[in-house]
Each structure stands twice: as structure tokens, then as C-alpha cells.
């Protein structure tokens, strides 16, 4: 008996209907928490985006990075990072993967 | 009562040899003097660790904004962030007033220049999780 790794296994799993369902549930929870954590009316700009393999939560706002990380004049509200933790997920910060 | 890990970490970094050698300040808000490098350290969260009774072991999420001085640029900001990271890794081995630090992990380190300065100031943002409990 020989074990042969399945090429593209991760991609196949990401497209699986069951996996997508779990991703959607977690994304919805993170998005809701981020909306509550965001200052003022910025919560309204929290969006969920989807592609073939990922479900992403982010800000549809030109100042989203200021809200998340802050600046000289703005505090770091960190709504997305706090939302991930509140949802019980492990936070790993990395750039978007390119296939 | 949970320890003040934001203060504890700032105090620890201020006396870290690498940080002192760079002449960097560790502050809680943007300083008045911007010519020399600084680290702005803020706590963004403090949650109960899943494997611990409530309010015993806490995961403190800290954000360190490592800014270059007025002429240091990207190399200075990057060096400051890497120096801070190297110092923080040793926190569990050190003694801390009123607290025991059990683990330090990093979840992000991004180069994000701060455009709120007239000329964007080089900055590296370091996300750190410090697990600590009362001594």
C-alpha cells in the first residue's frame, strides 16, 4: 500500500460545499463582531467577499486601514482582529495568496 | 485581578539592551519629539485563555507601532521592529512585577508607513500576544 498525496487537496477542500458552509458561518460571525467593534458608523462598511476558495471579511472603505491599525492621529480600534479572536478563531496575518 | 501587561511589556522593552542601544523610546501615545525612533505600544484586547479558569491565564493582544526617526527611514523602522521582537521572545524567561509571562507569540508584522505625517513616516506594525497570569 502506497500513500500518494492528493495534488490540489487544499483547493478541492476549499471548494467543497461543506467547507464553504463552515467558512460562511465563521465569516458571518466575524463580520458581525467587526461591525460592533468599529467606531461610529464605520461598521456599515464591513463586507464579506467571496472567491473560489476563500471567504473574506473586510472594510469597503478608504480608511479601513486607519480604523484597523491606527495612525499618528487615530487610535487602533482593531475591529477585525478583535472580531477574529471573539469568534474563537486563531489569527494569522499574511498577505493574500496567489494561485 | 489580572496584571497590567501593557505597562509590564513597555517597562520590559525600555530596559531591553537592543532597544536602549537604538535610542528608541517606548510610549503609549505619539510623542512630541519625532526626530528619534519610538515604539507606540497599545493593548487592543485581553481574553481568557481557553485552557484556563476565567481570569487566570489571559491572552493580551498588543500592537507595537515601530516608527523610524526623521532620517532613519525603512531600515530604522524594520530594525526597531526586529529588535523589539527579539527582546519580547525572552519575556517568559524574565521576572515581572506581579505577573508571570508564560508565552509570547507574534501574529503579524507589516510595513505600514504612516501617511498622517506631512512626509509619510516609516512604520512597522507588530502584533504580539502575551500570555500572562497573576504572580
gemmi code that builds the backbone of each chain (N, CA, C; Angstrom):
import gemmi

chains = {
    "A": [
        ("UNK", (0.860, -1.182, 0.000), (0.000, 0.000, 0.000), (0.903, 1.240, 0.000)),
        ("UNK", (0.647, 2.114, -0.909), (1.460, 3.324, -1.022), (0.559, 4.534, -0.827)),
        ("UNK", (1.031, 5.471, -0.016), (0.284, 6.713, 0.171), (0.746, 7.716, -0.868)),
        ("UNK", (-0.195, 8.233, -1.634), (0.116, 9.263, -2.620), (-0.650, 10.524, -2.261)),
        ("UNK", (0.055, 11.603, -1.914), (-0.640, 12.851, -1.589), (-1.506, 13.310, -2.754)),
        ("UNK", (-2.659, 13.831, -2.453), (-3.555, 14.315, -3.490), (-3.170, 15.735, -3.864)),
        ("UNK", (-2.767, 15.930, -5.096), (-2.407, 17.274, -5.540), (-3.630, 18.175, -5.506)),
        ("UNK", (-3.417, 19.376, -5.044), (-4.517, 20.327, -5.010), (-5.583, 20.000, -3.973)),
        ("UNK", (-5.196, 19.209, -2.958), (-6.190, 18.795, -1.951), (-6.795, 19.993, -1.228)),
        ("UNK", (-5.927, 20.917, -0.857), (-6.427, 22.085, -0.114), (-7.437, 22.858, -0.949)),
        ("UNK", (-7.127, 23.029, -2.240), (-8.046, 23.753, -3.118), (-9.363, 23.025, -3.279)),
        ("UNK", (-9.278, 21.719, -3.393), (-10.504, 20.928, -3.539), (-11.364, 21.043, -2.283)),
        ("UNK", (-10.713, 20.982, -1.123), (-11.470, 21.094, 0.128), (-12.127, 22.467, 0.250)),
        ("UNK", (-11.396, 23.507, -0.202), (-11.928, 24.867, -0.081), (-13.197, 25.034, -0.909)),
        ("UNK", (-13.280, 24.281, -1.997), (-14.455, 24.410, -2.878), (-15.582, 23.480, -2.455)),
        ("UNK", (-15.308, 22.589, -1.534), (-16.325, 21.629, -1.102), (-17.494, 22.367, -0.451)),
        ("UNK", (-18.710, 21.928, -0.730), (-19.899, 22.615, -0.225), (-19.919, 22.657, 1.298)),
        ("UNK", (-19.501, 21.559, 1.923), (-19.495, 21.535, 3.379), (-18.504, 22.528, 3.957)),
        ("UNK", (-17.329, 22.593, 3.355), (-16.312, 23.539, 3.801), (-16.784, 24.964, 3.613)),
        ("UNK", (-17.372, 25.237, 2.474), (-17.873, 26.587, 2.221), (-18.899, 26.990, 3.260)),
        ("UNK", (-19.737, 26.035, 3.633), (-20.751, 26.337, 4.629), (-20.131, 26.771, 5.949)),
        ("UNK", (-19.088, 26.064, 6.362), (-18.406, 26.416, 7.606), (-17.735, 27.780, 7.484)),
        ("UNK", (-17.095, 28.033, 6.350), (-16.454, 29.341, 6.137), (-17.477, 30.458, 6.208)),
        ("UNK", (-18.642, 30.245, 5.604), (-19.677, 31.288, 5.613), (-20.161, 31.574, 7.030)),
        ("UNK", (-20.306, 30.537, 7.821), (-20.765, 30.727, 9.206), (-19.748, 31.537, 10.001)),
        ("UNK", (-18.488, 31.175, 9.874), (-17.442, 31.904, 10.608), (-17.314, 33.338, 10.109)),
        ("UNK", (-17.403, 33.516, 8.785), (-17.294, 34.862, 8.230), (-18.417, 35.749, 8.737)),
        ("UNK", (-19.608, 35.199, 8.788), (-20.749, 35.976, 9.274), (-20.541, 36.393, 10.734)),
        ("UNK", (-20.009, 35.487, 11.532), (-19.761, 35.801, 12.944), (-18.691, 36.871, 13.087)),
        ("UNK", (-17.626, 36.757, 12.311), (-16.543, 37.749, 12.364), (-17.049, 39.102, 11.873)),
        ("UNK", (-17.811, 39.105, 10.801), (-18.329, 40.358, 10.257), (-19.234, 41.059, 11.266)),
        ("UNK", (-20.073, 40.317, 11.922), (-20.970, 40.914, 12.895), (-20.203, 41.503, 14.068)),
        ("UNK", (-19.211, 40.777, 14.549), (-18.400, 41.285, 15.654), (-17.624, 42.528, 15.214)),
        ("UNK", (-17.107, 42.526, 13.994), (-16.360, 43.680, 13.485), (-17.270, 44.910, 13.380)),
        ("UNK", (-18.505, 44.699, 12.968), (-19.447, 45.825, 12.875), (-19.663, 46.450, 14.244)),
        ("UNK", (-19.732, 45.614, 15.265), (-19.949, 46.128, 16.616), (-18.692, 46.796, 17.176)),
        ("UNK", (-17.525, 46.305, 16.767), (-16.269, 46.863, 17.274), (-15.868, 48.155, 16.584)),
        ("UNK", (-16.370, 48.376, 15.365), (-15.937, 49.537, 14.590), (-16.493, 50.822, 15.195)),
        ("UNK", (-15.722, 51.915, 15.118), (-16.185, 53.182, 15.709), (-17.232, 53.866, 14.831)),
        ("UNK", (-18.049, 54.664, 15.451), (-19.037, 55.470, 14.725), (-19.878, 54.620, 13.790)),
        ("UNK", (-20.000, 55.106, 12.547), (-20.823, 54.380, 11.586), (-19.980, 53.547, 10.626)),
        ("UNK", (-18.717, 53.355, 10.970), (-17.829, 52.584, 10.091), (-18.232, 51.115, 10.009)),
        ("UNK", (-19.000, 50.653, 10.977), (-19.446, 49.266, 10.942), (-20.265, 48.957, 9.698)),
        ("UNK", (-20.893, 49.980, 9.140), (-21.718, 49.763, 7.961), (-20.875, 49.416, 6.734)),
        ("UNK", (-19.568, 49.687, 6.809), (-18.716, 49.397, 5.652), (-18.092, 48.000, 5.719)),
        ("UNK", (-18.383, 47.247, 6.757), (-17.841, 45.877, 6.841), (-18.537, 45.014, 5.798)),
        ("UNK", (-17.749, 44.305, 5.012), (-18.314, 43.485, 3.938), (-17.723, 42.076, 3.961)),
        ("UNK", (-18.431, 41.174, 3.315), (-17.942, 39.803, 3.126), (-17.738, 39.603, 1.634)),
        ("UNK", (-16.537, 39.181, 1.256), (-16.221, 38.931, -0.153), (-15.909, 37.462, -0.347)),
        ("UNK", (-16.222, 36.976, -1.541), (-16.041, 35.538, -1.802), (-15.337, 35.329, -3.133)),
        ("UNK", (-14.436, 34.348, -3.177), (-13.923, 33.872, -4.446), (-13.990, 32.349, -4.410)),
        ("UNK", (-13.308, 31.714, -5.348), (-13.484, 30.259, -5.473), (-13.059, 29.496, -4.234)),
        ("UNK", (-12.060, 30.031, -3.526), (-11.522, 29.257, -2.403), (-11.623, 29.950, -1.054)),
        ("UNK", (-11.918, 31.219, -1.039), (-11.898, 31.922, 0.252), (-13.155, 32.730, 0.478)),
        ("UNK", (-13.398, 32.994, 1.758), (-14.438, 33.922, 2.168), (-13.742, 34.961, 3.044)),
        ("UNK", (-13.819, 36.232, 2.667), (-13.052, 37.275, 3.342), (-13.971, 38.305, 3.978)),
        ("UNK", (-13.516, 38.818, 5.103), (-14.224, 39.905, 5.781), (-13.315, 41.124, 5.766)),
        ("UNK", (-13.849, 42.285, 5.393), (-13.024, 43.481, 5.344), (-13.861, 44.744, 5.366)),
        ("UNK", (-13.179, 45.866, 5.197), (-13.848, 47.163, 5.151), (-13.920, 47.649, 3.709)),
        ("UNK", (-15.096, 48.021, 3.256), (-15.250, 48.658, 1.952), (-15.142, 50.157, 2.163)),
        ("UNK", (-13.987, 50.568, 2.615), (-13.790, 51.966, 2.978), (-12.338, 52.342, 2.733)),
        ("UNK", (-12.125, 53.565, 2.285), (-10.747, 54.007, 2.018), (-9.967, 54.248, 3.303)),
        ("UNK", (-10.654, 54.261, 4.422), (-9.951, 54.490, 5.686), (-9.961, 53.251, 6.576)),
        ("UNK", (-10.267, 52.116, 5.960), (-10.308, 50.874, 6.732), (-9.004, 50.572, 7.441)),
        ("UNK", (-7.881, 50.866, 6.773), (-6.576, 50.577, 7.390), (-6.344, 51.476, 8.610)),
        ("UNK", (-6.883, 52.702, 8.571), (-6.737, 53.599, 9.722), (-7.563, 53.101, 10.894)),
        ("UNK", (-8.731, 52.597, 10.601), (-9.591, 52.073, 11.656), (-8.940, 50.843, 12.280)),
        ("UNK", (-8.375, 49.993, 11.458), (-7.818, 48.736, 11.972), (-6.492, 48.962, 12.695)),
        ("UNK", (-5.551, 49.674, 12.095), (-4.206, 49.801, 12.676), (-3.904, 51.156, 13.283)),
        ("UNK", (-4.725, 52.148, 13.027), (-4.487, 53.464, 13.607), (-3.377, 54.217, 12.894)),
        ("UNK", (-3.065, 55.394, 13.416), (-2.022, 56.236, 12.848), (-1.587, 57.222, 13.923)),
        ("UNK", (-0.796, 58.206, 13.486), (-0.338, 59.242, 14.405), (-1.529, 59.914, 15.092)),
        ("UNK", (-2.580, 60.127, 14.353), (-3.725, 60.861, 14.873), (-4.937, 60.002, 15.203)),
        ("UNK", (-4.867, 58.696, 14.922), (-6.014, 57.813, 15.130), (-5.639, 56.591, 15.958)),
        ("UNK", (-6.472, 56.237, 16.912), (-6.194, 55.023, 17.683), (-6.459, 53.777, 16.841)),
        ("UNK", (-5.832, 52.679, 17.204), (-6.059, 51.404, 16.517), (-7.281, 50.742, 17.144)),
        ("UNK", (-8.418, 50.833, 16.482), (-9.610, 50.197, 17.011), (-9.577, 48.677, 16.836)),
        ("UNK", (-8.829, 48.237, 15.838), (-8.619, 46.802, 15.583), (-9.936, 46.004, 15.542)),
        ("UNK", (-10.959, 46.469, 14.871), (-12.225, 45.723, 14.877), (-12.123, 44.345, 14.243)),
        ("UNK", (-11.358, 44.200, 13.196), (-11.258, 42.892, 12.545), (-10.451, 41.913, 13.395)),
        ("UNK", (-9.334, 42.345, 13.915), (-8.515, 41.437, 14.733), (-9.276, 41.021, 15.985)),
        ("UNK", (-9.959, 41.964, 16.590), (-10.734, 41.633, 17.799), (-11.894, 40.705, 17.459)),
        ("UNK", (-12.469, 40.903, 16.281), (-13.602, 40.058, 15.882), (-13.153, 38.611, 15.670)),
        ("UNK", (-11.985, 38.442, 15.087), (-11.467, 37.082, 14.861), (-11.266, 36.379, 16.203)),
        ("UNK", (-10.688, 37.088, 17.158), (-10.465, 36.489, 18.475), (-11.793, 36.181, 19.169)),
        ("UNK", (-12.742, 37.127, 19.057), (-14.040, 36.941, 19.711), (-14.773, 35.732, 19.149)),
        ("UNK", (-14.510, 35.436, 17.874), (-15.164, 34.289, 17.238), (-14.472, 32.981, 17.597)),
        ("UNK", (-13.410, 33.072, 18.414), (-12.701, 31.870, 18.841), (-11.768, 31.308, 17.788)),
        ("UNK", (-11.424, 32.126, 16.799), (-10.549, 31.665, 15.729), (-9.113, 32.103, 16.014)),
        ("UNK", (-8.184, 31.408, 15.391), (-6.778, 31.758, 15.537), (-6.417, 32.779, 14.468)),
        ("UNK", (-5.758, 33.853, 14.897), (-5.412, 34.934, 13.978), (-4.038, 34.690, 13.380)),
        ("UNK", (-4.000, 34.653, 12.048), (-2.733, 34.547, 11.333), (-2.736, 35.649, 10.290)),
        ("UNK", (-1.810, 36.584, 10.389), (-1.792, 37.700, 9.462), (-0.816, 37.401, 8.341)),
        ("UNK", (-1.335, 37.439, 7.115), (-0.478, 37.198, 5.968), (-1.118, 37.840, 4.768)),
        ("UNK", (-0.306, 38.040, 3.726), (-0.830, 38.629, 2.512), (-1.726, 37.638, 1.796)),
        ("UNK", (-2.489, 38.143, 0.815), (-3.398, 37.273, 0.082), (-2.576, 36.325, -0.796)),
        ("UNK", (-2.943, 35.039, -0.740), (-2.217, 34.061, -1.520), (-2.613, 34.171, -2.984)),
        ("UNK", (-1.646, 33.961, -3.849), (-1.938, 33.979, -5.269), (-1.756, 32.570, -5.813)),
        ("UNK", (-2.757, 32.046, -6.500), (-2.680, 30.692, -7.023), (-1.957, 30.663, -8.361)),
    ],
    "B": [
        ("UNK", (-7.003, 39.970, 40.431), (-7.043, 40.988, 39.376), (-5.963, 40.645, 38.341)),
        ("UNK", (-6.312, 40.797, 37.087), (-5.335, 40.475, 36.036), (-4.218, 41.523, 36.044)),
        ("UNK", (-3.009, 41.117, 35.652), (-1.896, 42.064, 35.653), (-2.009, 43.094, 34.534)),
        ("UNK", (-1.294, 44.206, 34.703), (-1.250, 45.259, 33.690), (-0.108, 44.929, 32.720)),
        ("UNK", (-0.408, 44.090, 31.765), (0.635, 43.609, 30.867), (1.056, 44.667, 29.863)),
        ("UNK", (0.180, 45.615, 29.579), (0.566, 46.706, 28.679), (1.732, 47.485, 29.304)),
        ("UNK", (1.585, 47.834, 30.577), (2.650, 48.560, 31.276), (3.879, 47.683, 31.481)),
        ("UNK", (3.624, 46.440, 31.862), (4.703, 45.496, 32.133), (5.586, 45.316, 30.890)),
        ("UNK", (4.943, 45.207, 29.738), (5.676, 44.990, 28.494), (6.451, 46.247, 28.096)),
        ("UNK", (5.824, 47.400, 28.274), (6.513, 48.661, 27.969), (7.743, 48.828, 28.853)),
        ("UNK", (7.585, 48.560, 30.142), (8.717, 48.665, 31.079), (9.825, 47.700, 30.689)),
        ("UNK", (9.436, 46.514, 30.302), (10.411, 45.493, 29.905), (11.202, 45.944, 28.676)),
        ("UNK", (10.500, 46.473, 27.693), (11.178, 46.887, 26.456), (12.104, 48.074, 26.692)),
        ("UNK", (11.709, 48.969, 27.580), (12.531, 50.176, 27.810), (13.930, 49.824, 28.293)),
        ("UNK", (14.024, 48.710, 29.017), (15.332, 48.326, 29.563), (15.990, 47.215, 28.749)),
        ("UNK", (15.376, 46.821, 27.648), (15.977, 45.785, 26.805), (17.218, 46.368, 26.130)),
        ("UNK", (18.351, 45.679, 26.207), (19.613, 46.230, 25.685), (19.526, 46.692, 24.236)),
        ("UNK", (18.890, 45.933, 23.379), (18.806, 46.296, 21.974), (18.020, 47.575, 21.756)),
        ("UNK", (16.956, 47.730, 22.509), (16.107, 48.930, 22.376), (16.867, 50.145, 22.879)),
        ("UNK", (17.529, 49.991, 23.998), (18.316, 51.107, 24.538), (19.422, 51.513, 23.574)),
        ("UNK", (20.038, 50.524, 22.946), (21.132, 50.823, 22.017), (20.659, 51.636, 20.820)),
        ("UNK", (19.418, 51.445, 20.423), (18.866, 52.197, 19.290), (18.404, 53.590, 19.701)),
        ("UNK", (18.397, 53.835, 20.986), (17.924, 55.137, 21.461), (16.432, 55.322, 21.265)),
        ("UNK", (15.718, 54.211, 21.253), (14.284, 54.278, 20.978), (13.487, 54.433, 22.271)),
        ("UNK", (12.427, 55.212, 22.184), (11.512, 55.391, 23.302), (10.358, 54.409, 23.169)),
        ("UNK", (9.778, 54.025, 24.301), (8.594, 53.173, 24.311), (7.493, 53.967, 24.995)),
        ("UNK", (6.450, 54.287, 24.245), (5.428, 55.212, 24.731), (4.035, 54.673, 24.469)),
        ("UNK", (3.054, 55.316, 25.111), (1.670, 54.890, 24.922), (0.910, 55.773, 23.938)),
        ("UNK", (1.511, 56.889, 23.532), (0.893, 57.756, 22.540), (2.010, 58.444, 21.769)),
        ("UNK", (1.651, 59.061, 20.647), (2.654, 59.711, 19.806), (3.387, 60.774, 20.615)),
        ("UNK", (4.721, 60.712, 20.648), (5.471, 61.681, 21.457), (5.537, 63.042, 20.781)),
        ("UNK", (5.950, 64.050, 21.544), (6.115, 65.393, 20.999), (7.308, 65.446, 20.054)),
        ("UNK", (8.380, 64.822, 20.514), (9.614, 64.833, 19.724), (9.588, 63.643, 18.770)),
        ("UNK", (9.736, 63.940, 17.468), (9.586, 62.889, 16.466), (10.883, 62.614, 15.700)),
        ("UNK", (11.977, 63.181, 16.155), (13.216, 63.057, 15.389), (13.923, 61.728, 15.605)),
        ("UNK", (13.707, 61.109, 16.753), (14.357, 59.821, 17.048), (13.298, 58.714, 17.081)),
        ("UNK", (13.704, 57.459, 16.857), (12.714, 56.381, 16.741), (11.924, 56.136, 18.027)),
        ("UNK", (10.737, 55.593, 17.880), (9.923, 55.265, 19.048), (9.008, 54.087, 18.744)),
        ("UNK", (8.578, 53.453, 19.814), (7.591, 52.380, 19.733), (6.350, 52.853, 20.490)),
        ("UNK", (5.231, 52.893, 19.784), (3.966, 53.162, 20.462), (3.323, 51.812, 20.762)),
        ("UNK", (3.150, 51.534, 22.034), (2.634, 50.235, 22.457), (1.233, 50.412, 23.039)),
        ("UNK", (0.269, 49.697, 22.475), (-1.098, 49.763, 22.992), (-1.672, 48.355, 23.096)),
        ("UNK", (-2.530, 48.179, 24.054), (-3.227, 46.903, 24.212), (-4.538, 46.980, 23.433)),
        ("UNK", (-4.798, 45.987, 22.599), (-6.041, 46.007, 21.840), (-7.038, 44.968, 22.335)),
        ("UNK", (-6.609, 44.059, 23.223), (-7.547, 43.067, 23.746), (-6.912, 42.293, 24.905)),
        ("UNK", (-7.761, 41.674, 25.705), (-7.294, 40.800, 26.787), (-8.390, 39.764, 27.009)),
        ("UNK", (-8.126, 38.525, 26.610), (-9.159, 37.491, 26.655), (-8.706, 36.312, 27.502)),
        ("UNK", (-9.678, 35.633, 28.094), (-9.362, 34.443, 28.881), (-8.828, 33.342, 27.978)),
        ("UNK", (-7.710, 32.737, 28.352), (-7.180, 31.617, 27.589), (-8.138, 30.439, 27.699)),
        ("UNK", (-8.311, 29.739, 26.581), (-9.308, 28.673, 26.523), (-9.030, 27.542, 27.503)),
        ("UNK", (-7.771, 27.308, 27.817), (-7.411, 26.160, 28.633), (-7.252, 26.516, 30.103)),
        ("UNK", (-7.802, 27.649, 30.521), (-7.565, 28.124, 31.874), (-8.888, 28.530, 32.522)),
        ("UNK", (-8.966, 28.486, 33.850), (-10.144, 29.059, 34.513), (-10.244, 30.544, 34.194)),
        ("UNK", (-11.450, 31.111, 34.250), (-11.611, 32.534, 33.914), (-10.718, 33.425, 34.765)),
        ("UNK", (-10.117, 34.421, 34.135), (-9.311, 35.432, 34.809), (-8.031, 34.888, 35.431)),
        ("UNK", (-7.626, 33.709, 34.991), (-6.365, 33.180, 35.486), (-5.285, 33.438, 34.435)),
        ("UNK", (-5.281, 32.671, 33.380), (-4.330, 32.892, 32.283), (-5.023, 33.740, 31.224)),
        ("UNK", (-4.421, 34.848, 30.896), (-5.010, 35.806, 29.973), (-4.125, 35.948, 28.737)),
        ("UNK", (-4.754, 36.025, 27.580), (-4.027, 36.350, 26.367), (-4.176, 37.855, 26.124)),
        ("UNK", (-3.080, 38.575, 26.226), (-3.081, 40.015, 25.993), (-2.624, 40.262, 24.553)),
        ("UNK", (-3.470, 40.925, 23.782), (-3.124, 41.269, 22.408), (-2.573, 42.691, 22.391)),
        ("UNK", (-1.345, 42.822, 21.978), (-0.686, 44.128, 21.965), (-0.312, 44.509, 20.531)),
        ("UNK", (-0.384, 45.799, 20.252), (0.086, 46.302, 18.963), (1.257, 47.238, 19.214)),
        ("UNK", (2.384, 46.969, 18.566), (3.575, 47.819, 18.677), (3.793, 48.515, 17.340)),
        ("UNK", (3.658, 49.825, 17.347), (3.952, 50.615, 16.156), (5.401, 51.083, 16.271)),
        ("UNK", (6.268, 50.512, 15.429), (7.693, 50.821, 15.495), (8.016, 51.859, 14.430)),
        ("UNK", (8.204, 53.087, 14.880), (8.419, 54.219, 13.984), (9.903, 54.542, 13.842)),
        ("UNK", (10.304, 54.880, 12.609), (11.653, 55.393, 12.385), (11.708, 56.857, 12.827)),
        ("UNK", (12.917, 57.340, 13.096), (13.098, 58.758, 13.357), (12.985, 59.528, 12.061)),
        ("UNK", (13.273, 60.811, 12.120), (13.054, 61.658, 10.950), (13.962, 61.324, 9.777)),
        ("UNK", (15.106, 60.703, 10.024), (16.009, 60.405, 8.908), (16.324, 58.922, 8.772)),
        ("UNK", (15.725, 58.076, 9.626), (16.087, 56.665, 9.616), (15.455, 55.841, 8.511)),
        ("UNK", (14.258, 56.214, 8.115), (13.608, 55.507, 7.017), (13.271, 54.061, 7.319)),
        ("UNK", (13.011, 53.340, 6.238), (12.594, 51.950, 6.360), (13.593, 51.093, 7.135)),
        ("UNK", (14.913, 51.238, 6.887), (15.853, 50.385, 7.629), (15.730, 50.564, 9.141)),
        ("UNK", (15.529, 51.776, 9.574), (15.451, 52.008, 11.006), (14.161, 51.429, 11.590)),
        ("UNK", (13.061, 51.606, 10.883), (11.789, 51.077, 11.369), (11.830, 49.549, 11.439)),
        ("UNK", (12.394, 48.956, 10.414), (12.483, 47.490, 10.370), (13.396, 46.961, 11.465)),
        ("UNK", (14.527, 47.618, 11.652), (15.465, 47.185, 12.686), (14.826, 47.302, 14.066)),
        ("UNK", (14.095, 48.386, 14.285), (13.434, 48.581, 15.574), (12.423, 47.470, 15.835)),
        ("UNK", (11.644, 47.127, 14.823), (10.638, 46.075, 14.982), (11.298, 44.715, 15.235)),
        ("UNK", (12.345, 44.431, 14.521), (13.022, 43.136, 14.717), (13.708, 43.082, 16.070)),
        ("UNK", (14.231, 44.206, 16.512), (14.874, 44.257, 17.829), (13.834, 44.048, 18.927)),
        ("UNK", (12.685, 44.692, 18.766), (11.615, 44.525, 19.751), (11.158, 43.074, 19.788)),
        ("UNK", (11.023, 42.499, 18.618), (10.584, 41.108, 18.529), (11.577, 40.182, 19.241)),
        ("UNK", (12.853, 40.409, 19.017), (13.870, 39.571, 19.659), (13.833, 39.726, 21.174)),
        ("UNK", (13.575, 40.925, 21.648), (13.504, 41.156, 23.094), (12.267, 40.494, 23.694)),
        ("UNK", (11.154, 40.586, 23.011), (9.895, 40.071, 23.550), (9.908, 38.552, 23.674)),
        ("UNK", (10.605, 37.900, 22.789), (10.676, 36.440, 22.824), (11.212, 35.952, 24.175)),
        ("UNK", (12.055, 36.767, 24.815), (12.679, 36.371, 26.087), (11.859, 36.756, 27.307)),
        ("UNK", (10.700, 37.349, 27.099), (9.885, 37.776, 28.250), (9.549, 36.643, 29.210)),
        ("UNK", (9.202, 35.455, 28.728), (8.889, 34.379, 29.679), (10.067, 34.000, 30.584)),
        ("UNK", (11.270, 34.307, 30.172), (12.445, 33.963, 30.984), (12.761, 35.014, 32.031)),
        ("UNK", (12.106, 36.159, 31.949), (12.412, 37.260, 32.862), (11.410, 37.313, 34.005)),
        ("UNK", (11.796, 38.014, 35.079), (10.902, 38.231, 36.215), (10.120, 39.513, 35.994)),
        ("UNK", (8.838, 39.474, 36.326), (7.988, 40.639, 36.142), (7.219, 40.888, 37.429)),
        ("UNK", (7.072, 42.157, 37.750), (6.426, 42.525, 38.996), (4.938, 42.166, 38.972)),
        ("UNK", (4.555, 41.208, 39.802), (3.143, 40.878, 39.936), (2.572, 39.964, 38.878)),
        ("UNK", (3.398, 39.481, 37.981), (2.883, 38.657, 36.894), (3.899, 37.610, 36.467)),
        ("UNK", (3.349, 36.546, 35.888), (4.191, 35.525, 35.268), (3.812, 35.467, 33.798)),
        ("UNK", (4.784, 35.707, 32.937), (4.540, 35.625, 31.496), (4.899, 34.210, 31.055)),
        ("UNK", (3.919, 33.520, 30.489), (4.144, 32.117, 30.134), (4.497, 31.918, 28.665)),
        ("UNK", (4.068, 32.845, 27.813), (4.327, 32.653, 26.388), (4.190, 33.967, 25.642)),
        ("UNK", (4.931, 34.083, 24.570), (4.838, 35.240, 23.674), (4.796, 34.708, 22.241)),
        ("UNK", (3.828, 35.173, 21.478), (3.716, 34.758, 20.073), (3.423, 35.981, 19.221)),
        ("UNK", (3.818, 35.904, 17.947), (3.605, 37.011, 17.027), (2.619, 36.574, 15.933)),
        ("UNK", (1.624, 37.403, 15.672), (0.640, 37.041, 14.656), (0.715, 37.941, 13.438)),
        ("UNK", (1.537, 38.981, 13.493), (1.640, 39.856, 12.334), (2.785, 40.834, 12.455)),
        ("UNK", (3.355, 41.175, 11.325), (4.435, 42.183, 11.290), (4.386, 42.791, 9.898)),
        ("UNK", (3.759, 43.951, 9.783), (3.561, 44.543, 8.470), (4.218, 45.914, 8.390)),
        ("UNK", (4.725, 46.200, 7.213), (5.286, 47.524, 6.969), (4.141, 48.417, 6.494)),
        ("UNK", (3.810, 49.411, 7.270), (2.650, 50.262, 7.006), (3.023, 51.706, 7.307)),
        ("UNK", (3.639, 52.390, 6.339), (4.022, 53.791, 6.593), (2.820, 54.612, 7.039)),
        ("UNK", (3.079, 55.548, 7.934), (2.014, 56.376, 8.478), (1.902, 57.642, 7.652)),
        ("UNK", (0.817, 57.743, 6.872), (0.630, 58.882, 5.974), (0.059, 60.102, 6.688)),
        ("UNK", (-0.178, 60.015, 7.998), (-0.662, 61.187, 8.730), (0.453, 62.208, 8.959)),
        ("UNK", (1.689, 61.831, 8.691), (2.801, 62.769, 8.747), (2.883, 63.497, 7.408)),
        ("UNK", (3.399, 64.727, 7.436), (3.489, 65.515, 6.206), (4.241, 64.729, 5.136)),
        ("UNK", (5.343, 64.108, 5.549), (6.007, 63.138, 4.698), (5.822, 61.794, 5.394)),
        ("UNK", (5.186, 60.844, 4.732), (4.828, 59.573, 5.376), (6.010, 59.008, 6.157)),
        ("UNK", (5.770, 58.663, 7.407), (6.828, 58.164, 8.287), (6.849, 56.654, 8.245)),
        ("UNK", (8.023, 56.101, 8.066), (8.154, 54.644, 8.012), (7.772, 54.025, 9.355)),
        ("UNK", (6.980, 52.965, 9.256), (6.469, 52.306, 10.460), (6.310, 50.817, 10.169)),
        ("UNK", (6.634, 50.004, 11.139), (6.363, 48.567, 11.074), (5.452, 48.235, 12.245)),
        ("UNK", (4.318, 47.640, 11.952), (3.336, 47.308, 12.981), (3.503, 45.840, 13.376)),
        ("UNK", (3.757, 45.626, 14.641), (3.998, 44.282, 15.181), (2.823, 43.881, 16.070)),
        ("UNK", (2.193, 42.766, 15.743), (1.102, 42.236, 16.563), (1.645, 41.126, 17.457)),
        ("UNK", (1.463, 41.283, 18.741), (2.028, 40.347, 19.717), (0.937, 39.839, 20.646)),
        ("UNK", (0.989, 38.565, 20.955), (0.138, 38.006, 22.009), (1.037, 37.610, 23.172)),
        ("UNK", (0.711, 38.126, 24.348), (1.457, 37.796, 25.558), (0.505, 37.082, 26.504)),
        ("UNK", (0.845, 35.837, 26.833), (0.026, 35.089, 27.802), (0.637, 35.295, 29.191)),
        ("UNK", (-0.176, 35.735, 30.119), (0.328, 36.007, 31.465), (-0.745, 35.728, 32.496)),
        ("UNK", (-0.303, 35.478, 33.712), (-1.219, 35.262, 34.831), (-0.705, 36.030, 36.041)),
        ("UNK", (-1.557, 36.272, 37.022), (-1.082, 36.949, 38.234), (0.003, 36.100, 38.912)),
        ("UNK", (0.969, 36.746, 39.513), (2.067, 36.026, 40.177), (1.558, 35.330, 41.438)),
    ],
}
model = gemmi.Model(1)
for chain_id, residues in chains.items():
    chain = gemmi.Chain(chain_id)
    for i, (resn, *xyz) in enumerate(residues, 1):
        res = gemmi.Residue()
        res.name, res.seqid = resn, gemmi.SeqId(i, " ")
        for name, pos in zip(("N", "CA", "C"), xyz):
            atom = gemmi.Atom()
            atom.name, atom.element = name, gemmi.Element(name[0])
            atom.pos, atom.b_iso = gemmi.Position(*pos), 0.0
            res.add_atom(atom)
        chain.add_residue(res)
    model.add_chain(chain)
structure = gemmi.Structure()
structure.add_model(model)
structure.setup_entities()
